[in-house]
Amino acid sequence: MRLAALLLVVIVAASVVLPLTASSTPINQDIRIDVSTDARVRVENQFGAIEASVWKEKYVSVSAAIQGNIPFKRSPIVIDNRSKLLRISVVRTPVDPAVGIDLIVKLPESVHAEVTTGAGAINLSGIPASASLRSSSGDIRTELSNPLNADISVRSAFGEIRSTLDAPLTGGGHALETRVGTGEHVLRINTDRGAINLELVTRQSDLAAAQTGPPRLAGSEAPSPGAGTPAGSSETEEVSEGDIIRVDSQLTTVNVSVVDRTTSRGVMGLSQKEFNLFEDGVEQDIAQFESSAAPFDLILLIDLSGSTRDKVKLIRAAAQRFVNAARPSDRIGIIAFAGQATLISPLTLDRELLRQRVNAIDTVSGDTKVYDATEFALKQVAPGTINSRRTAIVLMSDGLDGAMEGVQGNGSQLSYTELINHVREFDGVLYTMWLNTEYEAMSPLDTQPEAFDQGHQRMNQMAEVGGGVFYEVDRLEDLAGAYERVVADLGTVYSLAYRPTNKTRDGKWRAIRVNIARPAAVARGKHGYYAN
């Protein structure tokens, strides 16, 4: 569930695209965003490049360059800042292939950053606490300062990897994994068709040096005359659409699956007027509505640890059934995990590519880390813009994590309680499919019966908190049918967004109820949220 504490919508105009090189001079209209020490920062740009650098300031700085003198009716850049999550996204309007929008972002050293583009390039100078760089077809270049202390994993499915690091390329030259020092920082890079360049530099990076004085909010002072930026003619400048910071109301999104209680079948074809939404018993005005026909971004999260290693063919066949059953407009991504989550396929509409990637699924090593893998999936589909698709994660696992008592091995770094809190904040839907892998424990080193029970219980709770459905799968042979039931259920999900009448952010629970003006129709989804 997305609770946008504050939406800062920013537009910055320029007559040409800003070159993204080390000698570039960012435009003057920077935006300063204060963040907590260990905040997550997600930057997404499907309409251009992203240049990110790490500096010693404690706040995030954002600026942009827009190609051409295009009159935007709505701002193309959205900044959504709440407690420990900052999202920076580009929403391009009007839709014009000739218009490119590049982002320049400066990050504090302590944040956890996720940077995503479509065909645009990504340039990163330095590494914050952790950085995940993803691009469909754009090139990715990183400049890493020496001495380096990082855990690095790099993959390009079809692109070339060039590196000055003392580490061999694997996977036919399409992968690189290394740890330098103690691995204090984490760097993950994935691209489908782009090239990746890792460069280790020995000079002192001037990108980390603090600037003289913080940047000012765009529109807080008259801009100097420049290309595409008219000079102000009066001492007090009137804020215009060309340099807006617009504060929007808080939006809360609710996803509900509607079923007929007499038949247990999904109800489709409902209109907005048939829904009544209440928060703490007070009816709310529905500001946005998406019908059950609206497309989804779907992530299959597949546990390949433990006894499932012997049944990879069945898992592949079940995943293929899911791909075939999903609607053509739904994008699908696939993640497999044991000790570490691996992106098998990014979100795509290309069904043939998905089938190829499913056929390539193989066993993975390491102790089971369900919580870390689920967190990884949440980051893959986290909506960064107000026009993002609806999102859903389908987790298949026995729920056993090495962090649980009675389970051998190294467990997730993320605790179960932390994961539940992140699932509660997730504005998509989480479905869980519990796979029964229980066996008789013959020694203290075997997984204990109470651990299997706890895994079952936690998988059930994750689905309940995530607004989805919990499925029990006693045999892997039944997995394909369970996947098809999930696809059918997703076809009954409606999305409602509203601005709460109670705007107090006191951290208390807000109970949500949705009524359907149709006999026997029942709405099923999240029961509320904490107003943080």
VEXBAPA-509900 format. One record per residue (C-alpha): residue in one letter; residue number from 1; x negated, y, z. Coordinates in pm, 1 decimal, always signed. Each point is the difference from the previous one (the first is absolute). Layout:
BEGIN
 r   k     east    north       up
 A NUM        X        Y        Z
...
//
This chain:
BEGIN
 r   k     east    north       up
 M   1     +0.0     +0.0     +0.0
 R   2   -140.3   +333.8    -98.9
 L   3    +40.9   +286.6   +246.4
 A   4   -164.0   +299.6   -164.7
 A   5    -81.7   +234.4   +285.0
 L   6    -97.8   +278.1   -237.6
 L   7     -8.9    +17.8   -377.9
 L   8   -236.9   +260.4   -136.9
 V   9    +59.9    +30.9   -371.0
 V  10   -279.5   +184.6   -173.6
 I  11    -56.8   +121.0   -354.0
 V  12   -332.5   +144.2   -113.1
 A  13    -32.2   +129.5   -355.3
 A  14   -302.8    +20.4   -227.0
 S  15    -45.2    +33.3   -373.0
 V  16   -243.0   -288.5    -44.5
 V  17    -75.9   -332.6   +165.3
 L  18   -270.6    +37.0   +258.5
 P  19   -306.2   -209.4    -95.6
 L  20    -55.7   -265.8   +263.6
 T  21   -378.2     +4.4    +23.7
 A  22   -248.7    +75.4   +272.8
 S  23    -33.4   +352.8   -136.6
 S  24   +373.2    +69.8     +1.0
 T  25   +130.6   +300.6   +188.7
 P  26   +343.9    -76.0   +150.9
 I  27   +268.7   +262.8    -44.5
 N  28    +44.4   +238.1   +291.0
 Q  29   +348.9   -101.1   +110.5
 D  30    -82.6   -283.6   +238.8
 I  31   +250.4   -147.0   +242.3
 R  32   -112.5    -82.6   +353.3
 I  33   +169.0   -291.9   +177.4
 D  34    -85.7    -82.1   +360.1
 V  35    -17.6   -374.2    +75.0
 S  36    -77.0   -216.4   +301.8
 T  37   -343.4   -154.9    +40.9
 D  38    +86.2   -347.0   -136.2
 A  39   +280.6   +101.3   -235.3
 R  40    +87.7   -188.2   -316.9
 V  41    -17.4   +217.0   -312.7
 R  42   +164.5   -126.1   -318.7
 V  43    -68.8   +186.4   -322.9
 E  44   +182.6   -103.6   -318.6
 N  45    -16.1   +155.4   -345.9
 Q  46   +154.2   -182.1   -295.3
 F  47    -44.9   +305.4   -224.0
 G  48   -370.0    +77.5    +20.3
 A  49   -326.1    -45.8   +186.9
 I  50    -91.8    +25.1   +367.3
 E  51   -326.8   +135.1   +135.4
 A  52    -46.1    -78.8   +367.6
 S  53   -290.3    +87.4   +226.8
 V  54    -79.4    -40.8   +367.9
 W  55    -91.0   +302.4   +211.0
 K  56    -55.3    +83.7   +366.6
 E  57   +313.2   +209.3    +46.0
 K  58   +286.8   -153.5   +201.4
 Y  59   +273.7    +82.4   -251.1
 V  60    +89.9   -105.4   -353.0
 S  61    -32.6   +250.5   -283.9
 V  62   +199.0    -36.7   -323.5
 S  63    -11.0   +194.3   -325.6
 A  64   +105.0    -74.1   -355.8
 A  65    -54.1    +89.5   -363.0
 I  66   +285.2    -11.2   -250.0
 Q  67    -63.7     -8.5   -371.8
 G  68   +184.2   +258.5   -205.5
 N  69   +226.2   +287.1   +100.3
 I  70   +308.7   -215.3    +59.0
 P  71   +301.2   +147.5   +188.4
 F  72    +87.6   -258.0   +264.7
 K  73   +351.9    +14.5   +136.3
 R  74    -95.3   -227.8   +287.6
 S  75   -330.8    -30.1   +176.5
 P  76   -222.2   -279.7   -131.5
 I  77   -188.6    -56.0   +328.3
 V  78   +155.1   -135.4   +319.4
 I  79   -171.3     -8.5   +339.0
 D  80   +174.1   -210.6   +264.7
 N  81   -167.0    +34.8   +340.2
 R  82   +109.6   -186.2   +311.3
 S  83   -173.7   -120.7   +318.3
 K  84   -274.9   -229.0   -134.9
 L  85    +96.0    -23.9   -367.3
 L  86    -65.4   +262.9   -267.1
 R  87   +122.3    -57.1   -356.3
 I  88   -111.9   +214.8   -291.0
 S  89   +171.8    -75.8   -329.2
 V  90    +54.0   +141.2   -345.8
 V  91   +355.3    +10.5   -135.0
 R  92    -21.5   +144.0   -348.6
 T  93   +289.7   +206.5   -134.2
 P  94    +72.1    +61.5   -277.8
 V  95   -111.3   -332.0   -145.6
 D  96   -250.7    +98.7   -266.3
 P  97   -282.1   -235.0   -104.7
 A  98   -211.6   +303.3    -91.3
 V  99     -2.6   +126.6   +358.4
 G 100   -268.6   -138.8   +229.5
 I 101    -24.1    +66.8   +373.2
 D 102   -326.4    -64.9   +185.9
 L 103    -31.1     -4.7   +380.1
 I 104   -302.6   +106.8   +205.3
 V 105    +10.3   -134.7   +356.2
 K 106   -249.0    +42.4   +285.9
 L 107    +25.5   -249.6   +284.2
 P 108   -122.7     -5.7   +361.9
 E 109   -251.7   -271.0    +83.2
 S 110   +234.2   -179.1   +244.0
 V 111   +304.7    -63.1   -221.9
 H 112   +109.9   -314.4   -182.1
 A 113    +55.9    +95.2   -363.4
 E 114   +191.0   -167.9   -282.4
 V 115    -43.4   +153.3   -345.8
 T 116   +207.3   -118.8   -297.1
 T 117    +26.4   +100.9   -366.9
 G 118   +150.3   -143.5   -316.0
 A 119   -225.2    +77.5   -296.5
 G 120   -180.9   +283.7   +177.1
 A 121   -356.3    -19.3   +128.3
 I 122    -93.7     -8.1   +368.1
 N 123   -318.7   +162.6   +128.8
 L 124    -93.4    -49.1   +366.1
 S 125   -296.7   +163.2   +172.8
 G 126    -76.6   -155.8   +338.2
 I 127   +206.5   -253.5   +195.6
 P 128   +239.0    +85.5   +285.2
 A 129    +77.7   -261.1   +267.3
 S 130   +156.1   -208.3   -276.9
 A 131    +88.8    +61.6   -363.5
 S 132   +212.4   -200.8   -243.3
 L 133    -22.5   +111.1   -363.8
 R 134   +244.1   -141.6   -256.0
 S 135    +55.3    +81.4   -366.3
 S 136   +180.4   -184.1   -278.5
 S 137   -230.6   +104.4   -284.0
 G 138   -196.3   +301.9   +122.6
 D 139   -374.8     -6.2    +65.7
 I 140   -110.7    +15.2   +363.9
 R 141   -326.5   +162.4   +105.6
 T 142   -137.2    +14.4   +353.4
 E 143   -297.8   +193.9   +131.2
 L 144   -123.3   -163.3   +320.5
 S 145   -246.7   +172.5   +231.0
 N 146   -316.3   -176.6   +114.1
 P 147    -37.8   -141.4   +264.0
 L 148   +315.4   -201.1    -63.1
 N 149   +196.3   -187.8   +267.2
 A 150   +298.5   -161.0   -166.2
 D 151   +193.4   -315.6    -84.2
 I 152    +62.8    +22.0   -376.1
 S 153   +230.5   -207.1   -225.4
 V 154    +34.7    +92.7   -368.3
 R 155   +204.9   -163.6   -276.3
 S 156    +82.0    +93.9   -359.3
 A 157   +204.4   -261.9   -186.2
 F 158   -113.3   +103.1   -348.0
 G 159   -230.6   +298.0    +51.7
 E 160   -375.7    +29.2    +47.7
 I 161   -163.6    +48.7   +340.6
 R 162   -321.3   +200.9    +22.6
 S 163   -179.1    +28.9   +333.8
 T 164   -325.0   +129.6   +146.7
 L 165    +63.1   -199.3   +319.5
 D 166   -223.0   -293.5    +82.2
 A 167   +278.5   -255.4    -47.3
 P 168    +71.5   -250.9   -281.0
 L 169   +308.2    +12.0   -220.9
 T 170   +224.7   -306.9     +6.4
 G 171   +305.2   -116.8   -190.1
 G 172   -164.4    +45.0   -336.8
 G 173   -105.3   +354.1    +86.4
 H 174   +349.4   +103.8   +113.6
 A 175    -45.2    -16.0   +378.7
 L 176   -242.9   +112.6   +268.5
 E 177     +6.5    -61.4   +373.4
 T 178   -263.1   +111.8   +247.5
 R 179    -49.4   +123.1   +352.7
 V 180   -263.8   +262.1    +69.5
 G 181    -92.9    +51.4   +363.7
 T 182   +274.8    -94.1   +245.8
 G 183   +280.4    +83.2   -242.7
 E 184   +123.4   +293.4   +206.8
 H 185   +185.0   +147.3   -299.1
 V 186   +225.5   -195.8   -236.7
 L 187    +22.0    +56.0   -376.1
 R 188   +241.0   -195.4   -221.5
 I 189    +19.4    +68.3   -375.3
 N 190   +242.0   -165.0   -244.6
 T 191    +75.3    +81.1   -362.7
 D 192   +161.6   -199.1   -275.0
 R 193   -171.6   +134.1   -311.1
 G 194   -217.8   +286.8   +118.0
 A 195   -377.3     +5.5    +49.4
 I 196   -151.5    +34.8   +347.6
 N 197   -321.6   +185.7    +79.6
 L 198   -160.9    -25.9   +346.2
 E 199   -286.3   +243.1    +48.8
 L 200   -218.1    +18.5   +310.6
 V 201   -153.0   +346.5    +42.8
 T 202   -282.1    +91.5   +235.3
 R 203    +49.7   +375.0     -0.2
 Q 204   +189.1   +175.0   +280.0
 S 205   +355.3    +36.3   -125.2
 D 206   +114.5   +356.2     -5.9
 L 207   +356.6   -124.2    -32.7
 A 208     +3.7    -86.7   +370.3
 A 209   -104.9   +346.4   +104.0
 A 210   +269.2   +218.0   +149.7
 Q 211   +125.5   +283.9   -209.3
 T 212    -17.5   +353.6   +128.8
 G 213   +347.5    +52.4   +140.5
 P 214   +309.8   -213.3    -51.7
 P 215   +196.0    +19.1   -326.5
 R 216   +314.4   +209.7     +4.6
 L 217   +346.5   -126.7    -75.7
 A 218   +100.3    +59.4   -359.5
 G 219   +220.2   +305.2    -16.7
 S 220   -129.9   +145.3   +325.7
 E 221   -192.5   +266.5   -188.3
 A 222     -1.8   +147.4   -345.8
 P 223   -213.1   -211.7   -236.3
 S 224   -280.3   +164.5   -191.1
 P 225    +61.4    +53.5   -373.1
 G 226    -87.7   -308.8   -199.5
 A 227   +109.8   -223.4   -281.8
 G 228   +367.6    -81.6    +45.6
 T 229    +20.5   +194.7   +330.3
 P 230   +139.0   +354.5    -28.3
 A 231   -136.6   +254.2   +248.2
 G 232   +234.1   +142.9   +261.2
 S 233   +100.2   +364.1    -40.6
 S 234   +102.6    +81.5   +356.8
 E 235   -152.7    -34.8   +344.9
 T 236   +269.7   -240.3   +115.4
 E 237    +28.6   -281.2   -253.2
 E 238   +337.6   -163.7    -47.6
 V 239    -22.8   -378.4     +0.5
 S 240    +88.7   -125.6   -347.4
 E 241    +63.5   -343.9   -149.3
 G 242   -356.2     -0.9   -130.5
 D 243   -166.8    -30.4   +340.4
 I 244   +260.6   -142.6   +231.6
 I 245    -26.3   -175.3   +330.7
 R 246   +352.4   -124.1    +48.7
 V 247   +111.7   -162.3   +326.9
 D 248   +267.7   -262.6    -55.3
 S 249   +231.3   -157.4   +253.7
 Q 250    -79.1   -333.3   +160.0
 L 251   +117.6   -295.9   -206.4
 T 252    +64.6   -343.1   +145.0
 T 253    +36.4   -292.8   -241.0
 V 254   +209.2   -307.3    +78.6
 N 255     +4.2   -317.6   -211.0
 V 256   +299.0   -228.2    +51.0
 S 257   +101.2   -327.7   -158.2
 V 258   +377.0    -30.7    -37.2
 V 259   +161.8   -344.2    +26.5
 D 260   +354.1   -135.3    +17.0
 R 261    +43.7   -155.2   +345.1
 T 262   +253.0   -254.0   -129.7
 T 263   -216.3   -137.3   -281.2
 S 264   -353.1   +112.2   +108.3
 R 265    -50.2   +124.9   -354.9
 G 266   -148.6   +334.6    -89.9
 V 267   +226.7   +287.4    -92.5
 M 268   -111.8   +202.5   -301.2
 G 269   +141.4   +298.3   -185.1
 L 270    +71.5   +215.7   +307.0
 S 271     -1.8   +379.1    -32.4
 Q 272   -126.6   +259.2   +246.7
 K 273   +350.8    +99.3   +107.5
 E 274    +54.8   -352.8   +137.0
 F 275   -277.6    +45.7   +259.8
 N 276    +27.5   +172.3   +337.5
 L 277   -325.5    +43.2   +194.3
 F 278    -24.0    +77.4   +371.9
 E 279   -295.1    +92.7   +221.9
 D 280    +66.2    -43.1   +371.7
 G 281   +369.7     -6.6    -82.4
 V 282     -6.3   +330.2   -192.6
 E 283    +86.8    -23.9   -370.2
 Q 284   -270.7   +130.0   -235.0
 D 285    +20.7   +144.7   -349.8
 I 286   -166.3   -229.0   -254.3
 A 287   -242.4   +217.0   -198.9
 Q 288   -136.6   -267.3   -235.3
 F 289   +142.4   -330.0   -118.5
 E 290   -146.9   -285.0   -203.1
 S 291   +221.7   -284.6   -112.5
 S 292    -90.4   -368.3    +17.1
 A 293    -97.4    +19.4   -367.9
 A 294   -292.1   +238.6    +69.0
 P 295   -341.7   -165.0    -59.2
 F 296   -240.7   -120.0   +268.7
 D 297   -373.6    -25.0    +48.7
 L 298    -43.8   -354.3   +134.2
 I 299   -304.8   -152.3   +168.4
 L 300    -38.1   -374.8    +43.5
 L 301   -221.0    -54.9   +305.5
 I 302   -115.4   -363.2     -1.1
 D 303   -171.5   -183.8   +286.5
 L 304   -262.7   -238.8   -141.3
 S 305   -149.1   -105.0   +333.4
 G 306    +24.0   -324.8   +191.1
 S 307   +202.4   -287.0   -144.5
 T 308   +125.5   +205.5   -294.7
 R 309   -340.7    -41.4   -164.7
 D 310   +103.9   -348.5   -112.0
 K 311   +317.6   +128.4   -165.4
 V 312   -128.3   +280.6   -221.1
 K 313   +176.5   -142.5   -308.8
 L 314   +334.7    +16.5   +178.9
 I 315    -69.9   +356.2   +111.7
 R 316    -87.5   +101.2   -355.9
 A 317   +319.0   -157.2   -133.6
 A 318   +210.7   +176.6   +263.9
 A 319   -161.5   +337.4    -77.2
 Q 320    +69.8    -54.0   -370.3
 R 321   +366.0    -61.1    +85.6
 F 322     +6.8   +330.2   +186.0
 V 323   -154.0   +184.8   -297.5
 N 324   +251.4   -157.4   -237.8
 A 325   +297.7    +74.6   +225.2
 A 326    -82.7   +366.3    +67.4
 R 327   +170.1   +268.0   -205.7
 P 328   -200.9   +130.7   -300.7
 S 329     -2.7   +352.0   +150.9
 D 330   -160.4   -117.5   +328.1
 R 331   -376.6    +38.6    +28.5
 I 332   -173.1   -290.4   +173.9
 G 333   -335.0    -26.2   +177.3
 I 334   -160.1   -304.8   +160.5
 I 335   -228.0    -24.4   +304.6
 A 336   -151.5   -321.0   +138.5
 F 337   -167.0    -25.1   +338.2
 A 338   -168.7   -213.4   +260.3
 G 339   -294.0   +170.6   +167.5
 Q 340    +31.4   +298.4   -233.4
 A 341   +276.5   +133.1   -221.5
 T 342    -74.7     -7.9   -374.0
 L 343   +195.1   +191.3   -262.7
 I 344    +77.1   -263.1   -263.7
 S 345   +200.7   +241.7   -212.8
 P 346    +85.7   +368.2    +46.1
 L 347   +358.4   +113.0    -50.9
 T 348    +92.7    -50.3   -364.0
 L 349   +293.8    -58.4   -236.1
 D 350   -216.6   -224.9   -219.3
 R 351   +148.0   -345.6    +63.0
 E 352   -258.8   -178.2   -214.5
 L 353   -282.8   +158.6   +198.9
 L 354   +174.2   -104.5   +322.7
 R 355    +29.7   -360.2   -120.3
 Q 356   -368.9     -4.4    -82.0
 R 357    -88.2   +137.4   +343.3
 V 358   +229.7   -249.5   +175.0
 N 359   -167.8   -286.9   -184.6
 A 360   -335.3   +129.9   +126.6
 I 361   +103.8    -21.2   +367.7
 D 362   -241.5   -224.8   +184.5
 T 363    -97.9    -83.1   +353.3
 V 364   -158.0   +271.2   +212.1
 S 365   -224.6    -36.5   +302.0
 G 366     +7.8   +137.1   +349.7
 D 367   +214.3    -16.2   +311.1
 T 368   +360.8   +111.4    -32.3
 K 369    +63.2   +373.3    +41.2
 V 370   +372.1    +48.1    -60.2
 Y 371    +22.6   +341.3   +167.0
 D 372   -293.9   +151.9   -188.9
 A 373   +133.5   -140.7   -328.8
 T 374   +348.6   +142.0    +60.4
 E 375   -151.7   +338.7    +79.9
 F 376   -198.9    -23.8   -325.2
 A 377   +324.6    -66.4   -190.9
 L 378   +176.1   +291.4   +170.4
 K 379   -275.4   +228.5   -126.3
 Q 380    +30.7   -131.3   -355.4
 V 381   +365.1    +99.3    -32.8
 A 382    +15.8   +298.3   +235.6
 P 383   +206.1   +262.3   -185.1
 G 384   -202.0   +315.6    -47.7
 T 385   +251.8   +209.5   -189.8
 I 386   +362.1    +97.3    +24.4
 N 387    +75.2   -178.1   -328.6
 S 388   -172.4   -329.5    +90.1
 R 389   +179.1   -323.4    -75.9
 R 390   +164.2   -193.4   +275.3
 T 391   -242.5   -246.6   +153.8
 A 392    +14.1   -350.7   +142.9
 I 393   -253.1   -249.6   +134.0
 V 394    +64.6   -375.2     +2.3
 L 395   -229.8   -174.1   +250.1
 M 396    -46.1   -378.9    -14.6
 S 397   -186.2   -141.5   +302.6
 D 398    +26.5   -224.7   +303.5
 G 399    -51.9   +311.5   +210.8
 L 400   -314.5   -134.3   +166.9
 D 401   -272.9   +257.9    +56.5
 G 402   -341.2    -67.8   +149.6
 A 403    +73.5   +272.5   +254.8
 M 404   +276.6   -212.3   +154.3
 E 405    -60.5   -216.0   +304.7
 G 406    -15.8   -364.0   -100.9
 V 407   -134.5    +72.3   -350.2
 Q 408   -367.9    -54.6    -76.2
 G 409   -210.0   +247.5   -195.9
 N 410    -47.8   +373.4    -37.3
 G 411   +326.0   +189.5    -11.1
 S 412   +118.1   +332.4   -137.3
 Q 413   -154.2   +324.0   +116.6
 L 414   +348.7   +151.6     -0.7
 S 415   +212.5   -111.3   +293.4
 Y 416   +349.7   -137.3    -47.8
 T 417   +147.4   +295.9   +189.0
 E 418   -177.4   +246.2   -229.4
 L 419   +122.8   -188.6   -305.5
 I 420   +360.7     +8.0   +121.0
 N 421    -27.4   +376.2    +46.0
 H 422   -129.2    +38.4   -356.7
 V 423   +278.7   -223.3   -134.8
 R 424   +249.6   +214.4   +188.6
 E 425   -138.7   +309.8   -179.9
 F 426     +5.1   -173.0   -339.6
 D 427   +279.5   +142.5   -214.6
 G 428    +23.8   -314.6   -209.1
 V 429   +132.0   -348.0    +80.3
 L 430   -200.3   -290.5   +143.6
 Y 431   +113.3   -357.1    -63.4
 T 432   -171.9   -288.5   +178.2
 M 433     -7.3   -365.3   -102.1
 W 434   -114.4   -219.9   +286.2
 L 435   -172.5   -314.6   -119.9
 N 436     +9.1   -293.0   +241.4
 T 437   -357.1   -133.1    +33.3
 E 438    +35.3   -147.5   +349.9
 Y 439   -189.3   -316.5    +86.0
 E 440    -68.6   -189.9   +320.6
 A 441   -288.6   +148.9   +196.7
 M 442   -250.2   -273.7    +86.6
 S 443   -261.8   +220.5   +167.3
 P 444    -40.9   +349.4   +147.9
 L 445   -160.1   +106.0   -330.4
 D 446   +322.1    -68.0   -190.2
 T 447   +268.3   +265.5    -35.3
 Q 448   +225.4    -35.1   +304.9
 P 449   +382.0    -50.4    -21.1
 E 450    +75.3   +330.6   +174.6
 A 451   -201.3   +182.0   -269.0
 F 452   +221.5   -145.4   -275.1
 D 453   +306.0   +115.8   +192.9
 Q 454   -146.3   +346.8    +42.2
 G 455    -86.1    +18.8   -370.9
 H 456   +361.4    -83.4    -84.8
 Q 457   +130.2   +257.9   +246.0
 R 458   -229.1   +276.6   -125.3
 M 459    +79.9    -62.2   -366.6
 N 460   +367.7    +28.5    +90.3
 Q 461    -57.3   +325.4   +189.0
 M 462   -204.6   +149.9   -285.1
 A 463   +289.7    -52.5   -240.6
 E 464   +249.2   +144.3   +247.4
 V 465   -210.9   +311.8    +63.8
 G 466    -73.7    +27.9   -374.5
 G 467   +369.3     -2.0    -92.8
 G 468    -34.0   -317.6   -206.1
 V 469    +96.2   -365.3    +38.7
 F 470   -180.5   -286.1   +175.4
 Y 471    -13.0   -329.2   -190.8
 E 472   -106.9   -335.9   +140.8
 V 473   -184.9   -222.5   -248.4
 D 474    -53.5   -347.6   +141.7
 R 475   -183.2   -129.1   -307.4
 L 476   -212.4   +171.7   -261.6
 E 477   +215.4   -172.6   -259.9
 D 478   +286.6   +227.0   +114.6
 L 479   -201.9   +320.8    -38.9
 A 480   +104.4    +74.7   -358.8
 G 481   +369.5    -10.4    +88.6
 A 482    -61.3   +231.9   +297.1
 Y 483   -176.9   +250.2   -226.3
 E 484   +298.8     +1.3   -234.9
 R 485   +234.6    +69.2   +292.6
 V 486   -214.4   +301.8    +92.6
 V 487    +29.4   +135.4   -355.5
 A 488   +377.9    -43.0    +18.0
 D 489    +13.8   +181.5   +333.5
 L 490   -208.6   +290.2   -132.8
 G 491   +268.7    +50.7   -263.2
 T 492   +242.9    +96.0   +278.6
 V 493   -219.9   +265.9   +166.3
 Y 494   +116.3   +363.9     -1.8
 S 495   -216.0   +293.3   +110.0
 L 496   +143.7   +298.6   +190.0
 A 497   -186.3   +313.7   +108.2
 Y 498   +126.5   +268.0   +236.6
 R 499   -115.8   +300.4   +201.2
 P 500    +70.5    -76.8   +367.2
 T 501   +220.6   +253.8   +175.5
 N 502   -207.2    -65.4   +314.5
 K 503   -335.4   +153.4    -98.7
 T 504   -165.4    -45.7   +340.8
 R 505   -321.9   -199.4    -23.0
 D 506     -7.9   -143.8   +351.9
 G 507   -122.6   -350.3    -84.4
 K 508   +331.6   -153.4   +104.8
 W 509   +186.5   -274.3   -183.4
 R 510   +264.8   +106.4   -253.9
 A 511   +257.5   -270.9    -67.2
 I 512   +125.5    -27.7   -359.1
 R 513   +329.6   -156.1   -110.4
 V 514   +128.5    -30.3   -355.9
 N 515   +367.0    -73.4    -71.1
 I 516   +134.9   -112.3   -338.8
 A 517   +346.7   +108.5   -112.9
 R 518    +77.2   -340.0   -148.0
 P 519   +164.1   -299.6   +173.2
 A 520   -239.9   -264.1   +136.4
 A 521   -309.2   +193.6   -119.7
 V 522   -281.7    +17.7   +256.7
 A 523   -321.9   +205.9    -18.5
 R 524   -317.3   -171.7   +118.9
 G 525   -327.8   +185.1    +59.4
 K 526   -206.8   +188.2   +256.3
 H 527   +184.7   +100.8   +313.3
 G 528   -175.3   +331.0    +58.9
 Y 529   -330.7   +180.8    +44.4
 Y 530   -206.0   +189.8   +255.4
 A 531    +16.8   +377.7    -52.8
 N 532   -374.0    +70.2    +14.6
//
